[in-house]
Amino acid sequence: MDGPLTRIRPMALADCERVSEIRVRGWQHAYRGLIPETYLAGLDVAADAERRRARFAGGTGSVGNLVAERAGEILGWAAYGPYRDGGPASGDAELYAIYLDPRHVGGGIGRALLTEAVARCAAYPRMRLWVLKGNTRARRFYERAGFRPDGAEEPFEAGGVPVPELRYVKELRG
């Protein structure tokens, strides 16, 4: 064995600050060149943590939050739950987010988080996710895990600029 094992566990309220740091630094690392730099530079860890604590404390339990921990340090975070399509419930699951401390990308932590999120959604027929069209590294990561683009594409706005996202899907049953 070449180091401490990665432990995947449910996120706790006390993890919000570190999860926000990972999310903000993850955006700034992964989306450089894909989202306007001014938008990325304006992301604020403290404000994100405040929003995260409020959502976490007032949550209904429909959103699952996982953290990846190694030797007591949180290195990654994933969130999943029912698919949010804006219409009637589709009955599918969605991976809302998965981010890693940029220093630990490529070390199997993302794979461990994704595997656990998928396992916790096994009762759903499918899992969907949205990924930036230009994020080829993330797209390869999801494709290696069995996700495929389903043809849906939508932009979201970041700093006044539309950024295209693709929807991916993985069959979880049958």
C-alpha positions as CSV (number, residue, x, y, z in Angstrom):
1,M,0.0,0.0,0.0
2,D,1.4,3.4,-0.9
3,G,-0.4,5.7,1.5
4,P,-3.4,6.1,3.7
5,L,-6.7,4.9,2.5
6,T,-9.4,7.2,1.3
7,R,-12.5,7.1,3.5
8,I,-15.8,8.2,2.0
9,R,-18.3,9.3,4.6
10,P,-21.4,11.5,4.9
11,M,-20.6,15.2,5.1
12,A,-21.1,16.8,8.5
13,L,-22.0,20.4,9.3
14,A,-18.5,21.0,10.6
15,D,-17.2,20.1,7.1
16,C,-18.9,23.0,5.3
17,E,-15.9,25.4,5.4
18,R,-13.5,22.8,3.9
19,V,-16.1,21.7,1.3
20,S,-16.6,25.3,0.2
21,E,-12.8,25.7,-0.1
22,I,-12.7,22.6,-2.3
23,R,-15.6,23.7,-4.4
24,V,-14.3,27.2,-5.0
25,R,-10.7,26.0,-5.7
26,G,-12.1,23.2,-7.8
27,W,-14.0,25.7,-10.0
28,Q,-11.0,27.9,-10.3
29,H,-8.8,25.0,-11.3
30,A,-11.1,23.0,-13.5
31,Y,-12.9,25.8,-15.3
32,R,-10.0,28.1,-16.1
33,G,-10.4,29.1,-19.7
34,L,-14.0,27.8,-19.8
35,I,-15.6,30.4,-17.5
36,P,-14.6,34.1,-17.4
37,E,-11.6,34.7,-15.1
38,T,-13.4,37.6,-13.4
39,Y,-16.2,35.3,-12.4
40,L,-13.8,32.6,-11.1
41,A,-11.8,35.3,-9.2
42,G,-14.9,36.6,-7.6
43,L,-15.8,33.2,-6.0
44,D,-15.7,33.6,-2.2
45,V,-15.0,30.7,0.1
46,A,-16.5,32.3,3.2
47,A,-19.7,33.3,1.4
48,D,-20.0,29.8,-0.1
49,A,-19.5,28.3,3.3
50,E,-22.2,30.5,4.8
51,R,-24.7,29.4,2.1
52,R,-23.7,25.8,2.5
53,R,-24.1,25.8,6.3
54,A,-27.6,27.3,5.9
55,R,-28.6,24.7,3.3
56,F,-27.1,21.9,5.2
57,A,-28.8,22.8,8.5
58,G,-32.2,23.4,6.8
59,G,-32.0,20.4,4.4
60,T,-34.8,18.0,3.9
61,G,-32.5,15.0,3.6
62,S,-33.2,14.6,-0.1
63,V,-29.7,15.7,-1.0
64,G,-26.8,13.4,-0.1
65,N,-23.4,15.0,0.6
66,L,-20.3,12.9,0.8
67,V,-16.7,13.8,1.6
68,A,-13.5,11.9,0.8
69,E,-11.1,11.9,3.7
70,R,-7.5,10.7,3.8
71,A,-5.5,10.8,7.1
72,G,-8.1,13.1,8.6
73,E,-8.0,15.7,5.7
74,I,-11.0,16.2,3.5
75,L,-9.8,16.1,-0.1
76,G,-13.1,15.9,-2.1
77,W,-16.9,16.3,-2.0
78,A,-19.8,15.0,-4.0
79,A,-23.6,15.9,-3.8
80,Y,-26.4,13.8,-5.3
81,G,-30.1,13.4,-5.1
82,P,-33.3,13.4,-7.1
83,Y,-32.9,14.8,-10.7
84,R,-33.8,18.5,-10.9
85,D,-35.3,19.0,-14.3
86,G,-37.7,21.8,-13.5
87,G,-40.7,19.7,-14.5
88,P,-42.5,16.7,-13.0
89,A,-40.2,14.3,-11.1
90,S,-38.5,12.1,-13.6
91,G,-37.7,9.4,-11.1
92,D,-34.0,9.6,-11.9
93,A,-31.0,10.5,-9.7
94,E,-28.6,13.4,-10.3
95,L,-25.0,13.9,-9.5
96,Y,-25.2,17.6,-8.6
97,A,-21.5,18.1,-8.0
98,I,-18.2,16.5,-7.5
99,Y,-15.1,18.5,-6.7
100,L,-11.6,17.7,-5.5
101,D,-8.8,19.6,-3.9
102,P,-6.8,20.4,-7.1
103,R,-3.6,19.0,-5.6
104,H,-5.3,15.6,-5.5
105,V,-6.9,15.3,-8.9
106,G,-5.9,12.0,-10.6
107,G,-5.4,10.1,-7.4
108,G,-8.6,8.0,-7.4
109,I,-10.5,10.2,-5.0
110,G,-13.0,11.3,-7.6
111,R,-13.6,7.8,-8.7
112,A,-14.2,6.7,-5.0
113,L,-16.7,9.5,-4.5
114,L,-18.5,8.8,-7.8
115,T,-18.7,5.1,-7.0
116,E,-20.2,5.7,-3.6
117,A,-22.7,8.3,-4.9
118,V,-23.8,5.9,-7.7
119,A,-24.1,3.1,-5.1
120,R,-26.3,5.2,-2.9
121,C,-28.6,5.9,-5.9
122,A,-29.0,2.3,-6.8
123,A,-32.8,2.5,-6.3
124,Y,-33.1,4.9,-9.2
125,P,-33.3,3.7,-12.8
126,R,-30.7,6.2,-14.0
127,M,-28.3,8.9,-12.8
128,R,-27.9,12.1,-14.8
129,L,-25.3,14.9,-14.5
130,W,-24.4,18.1,-16.3
131,V,-20.8,18.8,-17.3
132,L,-19.2,21.7,-19.1
133,K,-19.0,20.9,-22.8
134,G,-15.4,22.1,-22.9
135,N,-14.3,20.2,-19.8
136,T,-12.8,17.3,-21.6
137,R,-11.0,15.9,-18.6
138,A,-14.3,15.6,-16.6
139,R,-16.1,14.2,-19.7
140,R,-13.5,11.4,-20.0
141,F,-13.8,10.7,-16.2
142,Y,-17.5,10.3,-16.5
143,E,-17.3,8.2,-19.7
144,R,-14.8,5.8,-18.0
145,A,-17.4,5.4,-15.2
146,G,-20.1,4.4,-17.7
147,F,-21.9,7.7,-18.3
148,R,-22.8,8.8,-21.8
149,P,-24.0,12.1,-23.3
150,D,-27.8,11.8,-24.0
151,G,-28.0,14.7,-26.5
152,A,-29.3,17.4,-24.1
153,E,-27.3,20.6,-24.1
154,E,-28.1,23.8,-22.1
155,P,-26.0,26.9,-21.3
156,F,-25.8,28.4,-17.8
157,E,-24.7,31.9,-17.3
158,A,-21.4,32.8,-15.6
159,G,-20.4,36.4,-15.4
160,G,-22.9,37.3,-18.2
161,V,-21.4,34.7,-20.5
162,P,-23.4,31.6,-21.6
163,V,-21.4,28.4,-20.9
164,P,-22.6,25.3,-22.6
165,E,-23.2,22.1,-20.5
166,L,-23.9,18.6,-21.7
167,R,-26.1,16.1,-19.9
168,Y,-24.7,12.7,-19.3
169,V,-26.7,9.6,-18.1
170,K,-25.9,6.2,-16.7
171,E,-28.3,3.3,-16.4
172,L,-28.4,2.1,-12.9
173,R,-30.8,-0.8,-13.2
174,G,-31.2,-3.5,-15.8
